[in-house]
Amino acid sequence: MKQGIHPEYRDVVFMDTTTGFKFMSGSTKTSTEKVEWEDGKEYPLIRVEISSDSHPFYTGRQKFAQADGRIDRFNKKYGLEQE
């Protein structure tokens, strides 16, 4: 690999802005904001709008909107039951 062309890979703290949930992961993202982590060291802080703590798929608050076909819509409209 060529030297000096790759971004620096380091530990970064990501914070979910909707819930305040924080987690640490390795990343090449940079930030001017810093935060003190549980180990007492300062790490760059990256704010994200959604994470596993707030995403409906992971929290179980997902609404399943199933698209019905033409026949199903017709049967619902006219009160016909499927056999």
N, CA, C and O atoms as a GROMACS GRO file, in nm:
protein
  332
    1MET      N    1   0.084  -0.119   0.000
    1MET     CA    2   0.000   0.000   0.000
    1MET      C    3   0.088   0.124   0.000
    1MET      O    4   0.193   0.127   0.063
    2LYS      N    5   0.044   0.225  -0.070
    2LYS     CA    6   0.118   0.351  -0.073
    2LYS      C    7   0.106   0.423   0.060
    2LYS      O    8   0.001   0.421   0.124
    3GLN      N    9   0.212   0.484   0.100
    3GLN     CA   10   0.213   0.558   0.226
    3GLN      C   11   0.159   0.698   0.205
    3GLN      O   12   0.183   0.760   0.101
    4GLY      N   13   0.085   0.750   0.304
    4GLY     CA   14   0.041   0.888   0.306
    4GLY      C   15  -0.084   0.919   0.224
    4GLY      O   16  -0.122   1.036   0.214
    5ILE      N   17  -0.150   0.820   0.165
    5ILE     CA   18  -0.270   0.849   0.086
    5ILE      C   19  -0.399   0.802   0.153
    5ILE      O   20  -0.508   0.835   0.108
    6HIS      N   21  -0.386   0.726   0.261
    6HIS     CA   22  -0.504   0.671   0.328
    6HIS      C   23  -0.543   0.757   0.448
    6HIS      O   24  -0.455   0.809   0.518
    7PRO      N   25  -0.674   0.773   0.474
    7PRO     CA   26  -0.716   0.851   0.591
    7PRO      C   27  -0.682   0.776   0.720
    7PRO      O   28  -0.671   0.653   0.722
    8GLU      N   29  -0.666   0.852   0.826
    8GLU     CA   30  -0.632   0.794   0.956
    8GLU      C   31  -0.753   0.722   1.014
    8GLU      O   32  -0.862   0.779   1.022
    9TYR      N   33  -0.734   0.597   1.055
    9TYR     CA   34  -0.840   0.517   1.116
    9TYR      C   35  -0.823   0.524   1.267
    9TYR      O   36  -0.716   0.492   1.319
   10ARG      N   37  -0.928   0.566   1.340
   10ARG     CA   38  -0.917   0.584   1.485
   10ARG      C   39  -1.052   0.556   1.551
   10ARG      O   40  -1.154   0.541   1.484
   11ASP      N   41  -1.050   0.550   1.682
   11ASP     CA   42  -1.174   0.532   1.759
   11ASP      C   43  -1.252   0.663   1.760
   11ASP      O   44  -1.195   0.770   1.782
   12VAL      N   45  -1.383   0.653   1.737
   12VAL     CA   46  -1.472   0.769   1.732
   12VAL      C   47  -1.598   0.734   1.810
   12VAL      O   48  -1.644   0.620   1.807
   13VAL      N   49  -1.655   0.832   1.880
   13VAL     CA   50  -1.781   0.813   1.952
   13VAL      C   51  -1.893   0.868   1.865
   13VAL      O   52  -1.889   0.984   1.821
   14PHE      N   53  -1.993   0.784   1.840
   14PHE     CA   54  -2.111   0.825   1.766
   14PHE      C   55  -2.224   0.848   1.865
   14PHE      O   56  -2.243   0.768   1.956
   15MET      N   57  -2.300   0.957   1.848
   15MET     CA   58  -2.411   0.987   1.938
   15MET      C   59  -2.539   1.002   1.856
   15MET      O   60  -2.545   1.080   1.762
   16ASP      N   61  -2.642   0.927   1.895
   16ASP     CA   62  -2.774   0.937   1.833
   16ASP      C   63  -2.839   1.064   1.889
   16ASP      O   64  -2.863   1.073   2.009
   17THR      N   65  -2.869   1.160   1.802
   17THR     CA   66  -2.922   1.288   1.848
   17THR      C   67  -3.066   1.278   1.898
   17THR      O   68  -3.110   1.365   1.974
   18THR      N   69  -3.140   1.174   1.858
   18THR     CA   70  -3.279   1.163   1.903
   18THR      C   71  -3.290   1.101   2.041
   18THR      O   72  -3.380   1.137   2.117
   19THR      N   73  -3.200   1.009   2.076
   19THR     CA   74  -3.210   0.942   2.205
   19THR      C   75  -3.094   0.972   2.299
   19THR      O   76  -3.105   0.947   2.419
   20GLY      N   77  -2.984   1.025   2.247
   20GLY     CA   78  -2.868   1.052   2.330
   20GLY      C   79  -2.779   0.930   2.350
   20GLY      O   80  -2.680   0.937   2.422
   21PHE      N   81  -2.812   0.818   2.286
   21PHE     CA   82  -2.734   0.694   2.296
   21PHE      C   83  -2.598   0.713   2.231
   21PHE      O   84  -2.590   0.767   2.120
   22LYS      N   85  -2.492   0.671   2.299
   22LYS     CA   86  -2.356   0.684   2.248
   22LYS      C   87  -2.291   0.548   2.236
   22LYS      O   88  -2.312   0.460   2.320
   23PHE      N   89  -2.212   0.531   2.130
   23PHE     CA   90  -2.134   0.409   2.114
   23PHE      C   91  -2.003   0.442   2.044
   23PHE      O   92  -1.994   0.539   1.969
   24MET      N   93  -1.902   0.360   2.071
   24MET     CA   94  -1.771   0.383   2.013
   24MET      C   95  -1.746   0.281   1.904
   24MET      O   96  -1.782   0.164   1.915
   25SER      N   97  -1.684   0.329   1.798
   25SER     CA   98  -1.649   0.243   1.685
   25SER      C   99  -1.528   0.302   1.614
   25SER      O  100  -1.497   0.420   1.632
   26GLY      N  101  -1.462   0.222   1.535
   26GLY     CA  102  -1.352   0.272   1.456
   26GLY      C  103  -1.403   0.339   1.330
   26GLY      O  104  -1.499   0.291   1.269
   27SER      N  105  -1.341   0.450   1.291
   27SER     CA  106  -1.387   0.523   1.174
   27SER      C  107  -1.277   0.613   1.122
   27SER      O  108  -1.180   0.644   1.192
   28THR      N  109  -1.293   0.656   0.997
   28THR     CA  110  -1.204   0.755   0.940
   28THR      C  111  -1.266   0.894   0.941
   28THR      O  112  -1.203   0.990   0.897
   29LYS      N  113  -1.392   0.906   0.991
   29LYS     CA  114  -1.459   1.036   1.000
   29LYS      C  115  -1.383   1.126   1.097
   29LYS      O  116  -1.324   1.080   1.194
   30THR      N  117  -1.386   1.255   1.068
   30THR     CA  118  -1.323   1.352   1.156
   30THR      C  119  -1.429   1.448   1.209
   30THR      O  120  -1.535   1.466   1.149
   31SER      N  121  -1.399   1.507   1.322
   31SER     CA  122  -1.492   1.601   1.385
   31SER      C  123  -1.413   1.697   1.471
   31SER      O  124  -1.308   1.664   1.526
   32THR      N  125  -1.467   1.819   1.482
   32THR     CA  126  -1.404   1.917   1.571
   32THR      C  127  -1.454   1.901   1.714
   32THR      O  128  -1.390   1.948   1.808
   33GLU      N  129  -1.569   1.836   1.730
   33GLU     CA  130  -1.624   1.813   1.864
   33GLU      C  131  -1.553   1.697   1.931
   33GLU      O  132  -1.517   1.599   1.865
   34LYS      N  133  -1.532   1.708   2.060
   34LYS     CA  134  -1.470   1.602   2.140
   34LYS      C  135  -1.562   1.566   2.255
   34LYS      O  136  -1.640   1.650   2.300
   35VAL      N  137  -1.553   1.442   2.302
   35VAL     CA  138  -1.632   1.397   2.416
   35VAL      C  139  -1.545   1.302   2.499
   35VAL      O  140  -1.463   1.228   2.445
   36GLU      N  141  -1.565   1.307   2.629
   36GLU     CA  142  -1.492   1.216   2.718
   36GLU      C  143  -1.570   1.087   2.729
   36GLU      O  144  -1.688   1.088   2.764
   37TRP      N  145  -1.504   0.975   2.700
   37TRP     CA  146  -1.567   0.843   2.703
   37TRP      C  147  -1.551   0.782   2.841
   37TRP      O  148  -1.486   0.840   2.928
   38GLU      N  149  -1.610   0.666   2.861
   38GLU     CA  150  -1.610   0.599   2.992
   38GLU      C  151  -1.471   0.566   3.043
   38GLU      O  152  -1.452   0.552   3.164
   39ASP      N  153  -1.374   0.552   2.954
   39ASP     CA  154  -1.238   0.519   2.996
   39ASP      C  155  -1.156   0.642   3.036
   39ASP      O  156  -1.039   0.630   3.072
   40GLY      N  157  -1.219   0.762   3.031
   40GLY     CA  158  -1.153   0.885   3.072
   40GLY      C  159  -1.078   0.957   2.961
   40GLY      O  160  -1.026   1.066   2.983
   41LYS      N  161  -1.071   0.898   2.842
   41LYS     CA  162  -1.002   0.960   2.729
   41LYS      C  163  -1.100   1.041   2.644
   41LYS      O  164  -1.220   1.014   2.644
   42GLU      N  165  -1.047   1.138   2.571
   42GLU     CA  166  -1.129   1.218   2.480
   42GLU      C  167  -1.123   1.160   2.340
   42GLU      O  168  -1.017   1.121   2.292
   43TYR      N  169  -1.240   1.154   2.276
   43TYR     CA  170  -1.251   1.103   2.140
   43TYR      C  171  -1.334   1.200   2.057
   43TYR      O  172  -1.414   1.275   2.111
   44PRO      N  173  -1.314   1.199   1.924
   44PRO     CA  174  -1.399   1.282   1.837
   44PRO      C  175  -1.544   1.236   1.847
   44PRO      O  176  -1.571   1.116   1.860
   45LEU      N  177  -1.639   1.331   1.841
   45LEU     CA  178  -1.781   1.301   1.851
   45LEU      C  179  -1.847   1.324   1.716
   45LEU      O  180  -1.836   1.433   1.658
   46ILE      N  181  -1.916   1.222   1.666
   46ILE     CA  182  -1.991   1.231   1.541
   46ILE      C  183  -2.138   1.216   1.576
   46ILE      O  184  -2.178   1.116   1.636
   47ARG      N  185  -2.218   1.314   1.539
   47ARG     CA  186  -2.362   1.309   1.567
   47ARG      C  187  -2.435   1.243   1.450
   47ARG      O  188  -2.413   1.279   1.334
   48VAL      N  189  -2.522   1.145   1.481
   48VAL     CA  190  -2.601   1.076   1.379
   48VAL      C  191  -2.748   1.091   1.415
   48VAL      O  192  -2.783   1.101   1.533
   49GLU      N  193  -2.834   1.093   1.313
   49GLU     CA  194  -2.977   1.112   1.337
   49GLU      C  195  -3.048   0.984   1.377
   49GLU      O  196  -3.152   0.988   1.443
   50ILE      N  197  -2.994   0.870   1.338
   50ILE     CA  198  -3.060   0.744   1.367
   50ILE      C  199  -2.955   0.636   1.392
   50ILE      O  200  -2.852   0.632   1.326
   51SER      N  201  -2.984   0.550   1.488
   51SER     CA  202  -2.894   0.438   1.519
   51SER      C  203  -2.981   0.319   1.557
   51SER      O  204  -3.103   0.324   1.546
   52SER      N  205  -2.917   0.212   1.602
   52SER     CA  206  -2.993   0.094   1.642
   52SER      C  207  -3.080   0.123   1.764
   52SER      O  208  -3.175   0.049   1.791
   53ASP      N  209  -3.050   0.229   1.839
   53ASP     CA  210  -3.129   0.265   1.957
   53ASP      C  211  -3.260   0.334   1.920
   53ASP      O  212  -3.355   0.332   1.999
   54SER      N  213  -3.267   0.397   1.802
   54SER     CA  214  -3.387   0.470   1.766
   54SER      C  215  -3.453   0.421   1.637
   54SER      O  216  -3.563   0.466   1.605
   55HIS      N  217  -3.388   0.332   1.563
   55HIS     CA  218  -3.446   0.284   1.437
   55HIS      C  219  -3.562   0.189   1.465
   55HIS      O  220  -3.548   0.097   1.546
   56PRO      N  221  -3.678   0.209   1.401
   56PRO     CA  222  -3.795   0.125   1.428
   56PRO      C  223  -3.772  -0.024   1.406
   56PRO      O  224  -3.834  -0.105   1.475
   57PHE      N  225  -3.688  -0.063   1.314
   57PHE     CA  226  -3.662  -0.204   1.290
   57PHE      C  227  -3.601  -0.270   1.413
   57PHE      O  228  -3.637  -0.383   1.447
   58TYR      N  229  -3.508  -0.201   1.480
   58TYR     CA  230  -3.439  -0.258   1.595
   58TYR      C  231  -3.517  -0.241   1.725
   58TYR      O  232  -3.500  -0.320   1.818
   59THR      N  233  -3.601  -0.139   1.733
   59THR     CA  234  -3.674  -0.114   1.856
   59THR      C  235  -3.806  -0.189   1.864
   59THR      O  236  -3.866  -0.196   1.970
   60GLY      N  237  -3.852  -0.247   1.751
   60GLY     CA  238  -3.977  -0.322   1.750
   60GLY      C  239  -4.099  -0.234   1.729
   60GLY      O  240  -4.212  -0.283   1.741
   61ARG      N  241  -4.081  -0.107   1.698
   61ARG     CA  242  -4.194  -0.016   1.676
   61ARG      C  243  -4.221   0.004   1.527
   61ARG      O  244  -4.276   0.106   1.486
   62GLN      N  245  -4.181  -0.094   1.448
   62GLN     CA  246  -4.196  -0.083   1.304
   62GLN      C  247  -4.339  -0.116   1.264
   62GLN      O  248  -4.399  -0.210   1.315
   63LYS      N  249  -4.392  -0.038   1.173
   63LYS     CA  250  -4.524  -0.062   1.118
   63LYS      C  251  -4.506  -0.130   0.983
   63LYS      O  252  -4.433  -0.080   0.897
   64PHE      N  253  -4.571  -0.242   0.965
   64PHE     CA  254  -4.560  -0.314   0.840
   64PHE      C  255  -4.674  -0.271   0.749
   64PHE      O  256  -4.790  -0.300   0.775
   65ALA      N  257  -4.640  -0.201   0.644
   65ALA     CA  258  -4.737  -0.158   0.545
   65ALA      C  259  -4.725  -0.254   0.427
   65ALA      O  260  -4.634  -0.242   0.346
   66GLN      N  261  -4.817  -0.347   0.419
   66GLN     CA  262  -4.810  -0.445   0.313
   66GLN      C  263  -4.897  -0.401   0.196
   66GLN      O  264  -5.015  -0.370   0.214
   67ALA      N  265  -4.840  -0.398   0.081
   67ALA     CA  266  -4.914  -0.358  -0.038
   67ALA      C  267  -4.996  -0.477  -0.088
   67ALA      O  268  -4.941  -0.582  -0.123
   68ASP      N  269  -5.125  -0.460  -0.088
   68ASP     CA  270  -5.212  -0.567  -0.136
   68ASP      C  271  -5.220  -0.564  -0.287
   68ASP      O  272  -5.204  -0.460  -0.350
   69GLY      N  273  -5.244  -0.681  -0.344
   69GLY     CA  274  -5.262  -0.691  -0.488
   69GLY      C  275  -5.403  -0.651  -0.527
   69GLY      O  276  -5.485  -0.619  -0.441
   70ARG      N  277  -5.431  -0.651  -0.656
   70ARG     CA  278  -5.561  -0.611  -0.706
   70ARG      C  279  -5.673  -0.699  -0.654
   70ARG      O  280  -5.779  -0.650  -0.615
   71ILE      N  281  -5.651  -0.829  -0.652
   71ILE     CA  282  -5.755  -0.922  -0.608
   71ILE      C  283  -5.786  -0.901  -0.461
   71ILE      O  284  -5.903  -0.900  -0.421
   72ASP      N  285  -5.682  -0.885  -0.379
   72ASP     CA  286  -5.704  -0.862  -0.235
   72ASP      C  287  -5.781  -0.733  -0.211
   72ASP      O  288  -5.870  -0.729  -0.126
   73ARG      N  289  -5.748  -0.628  -0.284
   73ARG     CA  290  -5.821  -0.502  -0.268
   73ARG      C  291  -5.966  -0.515  -0.310
   73ARG      O  292  -6.055  -0.460  -0.245
   74PHE      N  293  -5.991  -0.587  -0.416
   74PHE     CA  294  -6.128  -0.609  -0.462
   74PHE      C  295  -6.207  -0.686  -0.356
   74PHE      O  296  -6.320  -0.649  -0.324
   75ASN      N  297  -6.148  -0.792  -0.303
   75ASN     CA  298  -6.216  -0.872  -0.202
   75ASN      C  299  -6.242  -0.792  -0.074
   75ASN      O  300  -6.348  -0.808  -0.013
   76LYS      N  301  -6.149  -0.708  -0.034
   76LYS     CA  302  -6.172  -0.623   0.083
   76LYS      C  303  -6.282  -0.521   0.057
   76LYS      O  304  -6.365  -0.494   0.144
   77LYS      N  305  -6.282  -0.464  -0.062
   77LYS     CA  306  -6.377  -0.360  -0.097
   77LYS      C  307  -6.521  -0.414  -0.096
   77LYS      O  308  -6.613  -0.348  -0.049
   78TYR      N  309  -6.538  -0.536  -0.147
   78TYR     CA  310  -6.672  -0.592  -0.156
   78TYR      C  311  -6.702  -0.695  -0.049
   78TYR      O  312  -6.803  -0.765  -0.057
   79GLY      N  313  -6.616  -0.705   0.051
   79GLY     CA  314  -6.643  -0.791   0.166
   79GLY      C  315  -6.637  -0.939   0.135
   79GLY      O  316  -6.700  -1.018   0.206
   80LEU      N  317  -6.566  -0.978   0.036
   80LEU     CA  318  -6.553  -1.120   0.002
   80LEU      C  319  -6.440  -1.181   0.084
   80LEU      O  320  -6.337  -1.117   0.107
   81GLU      N  321  -6.461  -1.302   0.127
   81GLU     CA  322  -6.357  -1.370   0.205
   81GLU      C  323  -6.282  -1.467   0.117
   81GLU      O  324  -6.339  -1.528   0.026
   82GLN      N  325  -6.154  -1.482   0.146
   82GLN     CA  326  -6.074  -1.576   0.071
   82GLN      C  327  -6.091  -1.713   0.129
   82GLN      O  328  -6.109  -1.728   0.250
   83GLU      N  329  -6.087  -1.813   0.044
   83GLU     CA  330  -6.105  -1.952   0.090
   83GLU      C  331  -5.975  -2.022   0.101
   83GLU      O  332  -5.971  -2.139   0.138
   0.00000   0.00000   0.00000
